[in-house]
């Protein structure tokens, strides 16, 4: 008979001899990732915007002029061109969850986008939804992809 050794989590006991729950250690550092994102986040994105309920799809170009880390958050500023209209944007990207909140600081009447509305995303800049400032606007979807333009810099991808 061959002895069989099973791998198991060691049992930790306290001074009274009672078992303690094993501690979970998080090895992911969102503050360090935020600092890394400020350096590696693509500065130019392109894609399309389309209102919910169908309709025309509009070309979009997002140019980030700055990205700065504030704890686990990355503050971004730049310009977005939708349907030929260029306006400033600013927002926050959570380095821990990849949640994006991007505020539009101008109007794009052709695409039914108004100042005060914002793009909310759970996958960073890749896929976001438009949340209008008024309930009469059904919103829409913005799909963006990094535009490297020959810089040789690969896009930053989430690990989850």
ABEGO torsion letter per residue (X at the ends): XBBBBBBBBBBBBBAAGBBBBBBBBBABBAAAAAAAAAAABBABBBEBBBBBGEEBBBBBBBBBABBBBBEABBBBBEBBBBGGBBBBBBBBBBAAAGBBBBBBABBBAAAGBBBGBBBBBAAEAABBBBBBABAABAEBBBBBBBBAGGAGBBBBBBAX
